[in-house]
Amino acid sequence: MASLGVDLPFDSEVVVGSGSPLAQPLEVRDGSAGTLVVGNRWTVLPMEGWDGTTDGRPTDLVYRRWARFGESGAKLVWGGEAVAVGPGGRANPNQLCIGPNSPGDLAELRSVLVDAHVERFGSADDLLVGLQLTHSGRWAQPGAEAAPRTAYRHPLLDGRVGASGQSVLSDDELDGLSDDFVEAAVVAHDAGFAFVDVKACHGYLVHELLSGIDRPGPFGGDLEGRTRFLRRTVEAIRHRVPDLAIGVRLSAFDFAPHAVGPDGIGVPEDGTHHAFGGDGTGVGLDLTEPDRVLGMLADLGVGMVCLTAGSPYYCPHAQRPAYFPPSDGYLPPHDPLVDVACLVDATADLKSRHPDLIVIGSGYSYLQEWLPNVAEAVVARDGADSVGIGRMALSYPDLPTDVLAGREIDRRRLCRTFSDCTTAPRNGLVSGCYPLDPRYKAMPERVELTRAKRAAEATRGGRRI
């Protein structure tokens, strides 16, 4: 790591049992819902599978994934997966979305997770389960073709999705979408979820609004305007369901859109100043505005945030460090450890500025067998209150249980960041861990996935993915 200029927190010996920093309980203080107890410092991050029905309902694969999250041993399930607040807000035709069957479907989905947890651990008293609410905005594709709804005209990204001036949401439309978030939160509350996450990350609508410095009117311009949608939505949910806690998953920083450069390596494109949490260079950080946003959220009584970075669509190396890119991606511009450290450091910086806010970290899967060592050190040094696993939760969901019990890590199940969980849906297949999860390994779709990977490899002149 020294040769990379990287300094990650690291404990050479992982403590096991009740004395482990990762085994300590956590209290989330929500300004309206009160105090919520979380039994340990592990979090399962939202991981959708592009595997719902075309009318937005869960399938057997969705229920299986949620059950495995419940069996993981993590005591915080941050949202399960992104659920669109309406059909038009889906990022793919098989994403879950709020509809007439949602009250029963979501209650059953939550019950499957909780029941799996109780069956393995005996109780769910210290398990906290939320639902992530989203509108995909620029990246909406509820049918066969992209149907972007954008916050503003972007000089680089509009061309990638076929967006035009007609794609930009009006102020009235944004007001209506805020109402949709509120109605979705009511459904989540009635289905038994303890909190909702108003998703503000990864280039989707609420995140894109944060960078809308060129947008005129009440939802753009200065930071007050750019946060108006998020703040209004949080306030309105508070008013309708005061005993429902609220979290926000936030991209703490963003980079310029990257494209495939020489030898398949990602390079930043020129010509954009839209990067929330960026320093204007397209590849650097300035956390001044993210710091202010966290302060605004705390003032609204939000007691917990989950920090991530960038977007899987235009700078995936910042959001999910990986050695092997997905088929539509690029080779990492530097060692992925650099990006792991960047996100860990940014999270620790923001946590230090907001010590009373519960902060969940992410981006750890690339660490593989060293993930527990870094996770323990991060929590012990107050770099984050909880460590989130996303890709790792698909291949090795019970990693938290094994770590806390002091069992030897099963290296055969560790996520190796092959990116098949992204390459598959990019090619119209359901998402999952095809290399390591026996269920997906046995699927006929794996043959199609292999073909797609070989085709992508050929476009990079033989550079492996």
N, C-alpha and C positions, 0 to 999 in steps of 0.2 A: 504493500500500500504506500510505502514511503516514496517509491519511484513514481507513483501517480500523484503525489501530493495530497493523498487522502488520509484522513485521520478519523476512523470510525470508532465510536465507543465499543469496547470489547472486554468481556469477562472471560478469562481463560478457563475458569471452572464454573459450570452452571449449577447454582444451588437448587436442590430438590426439596420437595415437601413444603410444609407450611411456612418455612423461613424464607422461601424464594421471593424475591421482589415481584415475580410474575404471578405469585399465588395470593397476593394481598388484595383484599376487597377494595372497592372504589365506590365513592358516593358522588352522584351527579345531582347538583342542586339546580333545578329548573325553577324559573321565576314564577311560574303559575302552577305547575303540576307537583311541586315540592321535591323531596329528596327521593332519588331512586338508587337502589343498591345493586352493584355489579360484583359478582363473586370473585373474579380474578382480573388479571390485566391482559387477557387475550381477547381479540375481537375478530369475528369473521366479517369480511368486507362484502359489499354487494357484488354478486356474480350472476348475471343473467345468462341464459343458455340459448337464446334465439329458438326456443323450443315450446312456446305456448301455441295455442290454437290461433287461427287467423281472426277470431273474434276476441282475442286477448285473455283467454282462460288457461289455467295451468293444465299440464299433461303429466303423465307418469314420470317423465324425466324431471320435471320441475319438482314434483313431490319428493322424488328420490334425493335431489340435490338439497332441498331444505331439511330433509331428515338427517342427511349426513352433516349438515351444519349443526343440527341439534346434538348429534353424537360427538361433535368435535372436542368438547370440553371447554371451549371458549364461552365465557359468561356474558359477552355482549355480541349480539348479532345486529350489525349495522345495516338494517334495511333489507336484508335477504337478497333482493335484486331490484333493479330500477323498474318501477311500475309507472307507465305513462298516465297522466291525468285525463287523457282522452284519446280516442283512436288516432287522431291526426298528429299526436305528439310522439308516436312510436318511432324508434330508430330502425325498426325492421318489422315486417308483417307478422312476425311471431312473438313479438314482445308482449308481456302482460300489460293490460291497460284497464282502467276503470270502466265498468259497464254495468248492465243490469244484473249480472250474476256475481258481481264482485263481493257483495256483503257475505254471501255464503262461501264463495271460493277462497277469499282471503282468510276468513275465520278457519276454514279447514286447513289451509296451508300453514297457518301459524300453529294450529293444533298438532299437525304432523311433526313439526319441528320440536315443539315443547314436549310432546309425548315421547319422542325419541330421546330427548335429553333426560327425562324422568326415568325412562326404562334403563338407561345406562348409569345414571348418577343418583337416582333415588328421589330427587327433588328439583324443582325449578324455582324455588323461592328467591334465589339470587341470580336468576337468568333474566336479562333485559333484551327484549326483541322489538325492533322497530321496522318500519316500512319506508323504503326510499321512493319519493315522488319526483317525477321528472316530466319535462317537455323537451324533446330532442332538438327543437329549433332548427338551426341550419342543417342538422344531420337527420331530419325527419324523413322517413321512408315507410309509410304505412302500407304501401302496396308494392307493385313491381318496379315502379320508377321513383326516383328521389322526388320529394315534395318539400323543399326547404322553406322554412319560415324563419327569417333572420331578424336580428336586432338592428342591423345597419348594413350598408354596402361595404364589403371587404375587398380590397384590391386584388388579393390573391385567392382567397377561399371561395369567392362567388363562382369563379370559373370551374372549380373542382366539383361543385354540386349543381351547376346550371342555375344559380340564383340570379335574379334580376331585381330591379326596383320594385316590381310587383310582389316580390317575396318578403319585403320588409313589413313587419307587423306594425299596424297602427297603434296609437295610444289606446284607443277603445278596445282593440283586440287584446292588448296586453292586460287591460283591466279585466276583460272576460277570462283570460287564462289564469289570472290570479284567483278569480272566483273558482275556477276549476280545481286549483290546488286546494282551496279551502274545502270544497265538497269532497275531494278525495281524502283529505285528512279526517273528515267526519266518518267516512266509510272505514278507514283504517282504525279509528277509535272504536267504532261499534264492533269491529271484527276482533278486538281485544289487544291490539298493538299498544305498547306503552309509549311509543314516540313515533314521530314521522321525521324523515330527513328531507328538507327542501334542497334538492340537489343543485349545487352551484359550482359544478366542476366539469372538466373534460370537454369544453367547447360547446356544451348544450346550452339551451336558451338562457337560463339564469346566469350562468357563467359568462356567456357572450355579452350580456347586458352590462356586466362590470367593466368591459373594455370599450363601451360605446361612446367614446369621447366625441365622435363626430355626429352622433345622433342628436337631432334637435328636439326640443320639447322637454317634458317633465321626466322622461326616462333615460336621458342621456346627458352629455356634457360633463359637469363636475361630478365628484364622487357622490355627492348628495343625490343627484339625479340618477346616476348609474346604479345606485343601491336601492332606489325607490321601490322597484318591483319586489325585491327580496324583503325589504323591511315591511312593506304593506302586506305582503303575503303572510309573514310571521305574525304581524299584529292581528290580521283577520282570523287566522287559525286560533290564536289565543282567545279571541272574542267568542268564537263559535264553540270551541271545545277546550275550556280552560284547564281541564285535568289531563290533557294530552301533552306530553313533553315534546319539545322541538329540538332537533339537531340540524346541523348544516354540514354537508360535505363540500369542502371548498378547495379549488385549485389555488394553492397559495402563491404560485407563480406560473408564468407562461413564457413560452419562447415563440419566435417567429416560425411560421410554417416551414417545415423542412421537406426537401425533395431528394430523390435519388441522384447522387452525383457520381463523379469518377469512381470506378471500381465498385459501384453499388453503395457507397458510403453516403449517409445523410448529410446534406449541407443546407444551411438556412437560406431561404429565398430573401431577396431584397424588397424594399418598397412598402413596409408596413410598420406602423407605430402602435398597433393594437396588441398589446401583451400586458394583461393585468398582472402586476407583480414583477414586471420586467424593467430593465434599466435603460431601454431604448436601443440597445445594441442588437437585440433579437436573440441573444444567447446568455444574457446576464440577469441578475436579480436586483430588485429594489423592493423591499418588503414594507415600505412606508404605507402604501394603500391597503395591502392585506392586514397590516396591523390595525389600521383605522376601522376596517370592516369588522374585525373581531371585536373591537371595542363597541361598535354599534350593536352587534349581535348580543354582547353581554348586557348592554343597556336595555335590550328588549327581553332580557330574562333567559336567553338561550344559554344552557349550562354546559353544552358539549359540542365540539366540532371534530370533524375527521378531515385531516389535511392530506391532500394529494397534489398533483401538479399537471400542467399541460393538458394535452388531449391525445387520445389514441388515433385520431384522424390526421393530425398534422405534426405532432412532435412526440411520438410514443416513447422515445427513449427517455424522456423526462418523467413520464407517468408510470411506465412499467419497464424498468431496466431489464434488458435481455440480450443475450449473446446471439440468439437466432431470431431474426425478424419475421413477422408474418409475411404472407405472400405479396401483400400490397405495400410493404414497408421498405425500409432501407437498412443497411448494415449500420451498427452503432458508430457514431462519430468518434468515440473514444471508449476506453474500457468502461463497461456498465457500472463498475464500482464507483466511478466518479459521479454518476447520476444517483446511485443509492445514497452516497454521502451528501450530495447536494440537497436531496429531499430530507434526509435525517437532520442535517444542520439547519435547514430553514424551519423545520418543525420545532426543533429545540429553541431556536431564536424566538419564534412567535410564542411558544409556551412560556419562555422566560418573561416576556412582556405581559402575559396574561396568566399569572400563576393560579388564579381562582377558576379559570375555565378548564374543563376537562378536555384534553387534546388526545385524539387517537392518531397514531402515525401509520404510514403505509409505504409501499415500495420495497418491502423486505425480501420478496421471494427469491431474487437473484442470489441472495446470500447462501441459499441451500443449506448444507449441513452446519454452517456457521450462524444461521439465523437465530437460534436460541441464545448464543453468546452475545450477539449484538442486541437482541431484544431485551435481555436482562440488564445489560449495561445502560441502555437508553432509559429504561424505567427507573433504575436505581439512581441515575444522575438527573432525574427530572427532565429528560429530553422529550418525554411524552408520558402520558398517564397510562396508555394502553397501546399494544402493538397489534396492528391489523394484518391479517393474511387474506389474500384474494386468490391468486393463481394457485398458491400452495394448498388452499382449502379444497380445490378440485382434485388434486392428485393425492393429498395426504391430509384429509380433514382432521384426523385425530392427532396431529402433531402436538397441539397444546396439551392433550392428556398425557402423551408419552413423555414430554418434557417435564411436566409437573410431577409425574410419577418416578422420574429418574430412569426410565427405560431407555435402552440404546435406540438411537434414531434409526429408523428403517430407511437406509439410503436408497433402496430400490423404489421408494415412493416419493422421494423428494422432487419437487418441481425443478426441472432443468432448463426452464424458459425456452422450450422448443417453439413456443407461440402457436401450437396447433389449435389451442382454444380460441385464437383469433383468426388464423388462416381458414379454419372450417367455416365460420359464418361469413367471412368475406367471399366465400365461394358457394354460398347458399346452403350450407350444411349446419346442423345443430352444433353448438359449442360444447366442448367438454375436453377432458384430458385423454386424448386418443392414445398417447404412448404408454400411459401408466395406469389408467383406470380400466380394469378388466371389462366393464360394461361397454365402454366406448371402443376399446381395442377390438372387441368382437363384432362391432357394427360393420355392415357392408359399406357405409359411408367412408370408412377408413381408406378404401381403395381409391375413391374419388379424391380424398384429401391428399394422398400420396401423389396422384397425377398433378394436382394443382401446385404442390410444392416443387415438383420437378420442372414444371413449366416456368414458375417464378425463378427458379435457380438458373434456367437457361437464359432468361432475360438479363441476368447479372453476370453473364459470361462465365458461368460455372461456379461462381461464389456460392457456397452452401448456405441453405437456410434450414 
